[in-house]
Amino acid sequence: MAEPIQTSNKADITKTGQLRVACGGPSHGRHPKVFLSMVDDANGQPSHVVCPYCSHTFIYNAKLQPAHAAH
């Protein structure tokens, strides 16, 4: 099960309709570009992912999916 998201800086949160995201870090820092897959919540639905390098949090929202990606 996924742990509740606890981010101290709300600016470090991005809402997305993508199940896989890329993070290259903040503009003032450097880390390798990484591709991250959403973590499922307790109900098995995509929920969020946190970058292990910079702690940027991506929150999944199915309503933000591109029109061509909808099932």
Buried (B, 14 or more C-beta within 10 A) or exposed (E): EBEEBEBEEEEBBEEBBBBEBEBBBEEEEEBEEBEBEBBBBEEEEBBBBBBEBBEBBBBBEEEEBEEEEEE
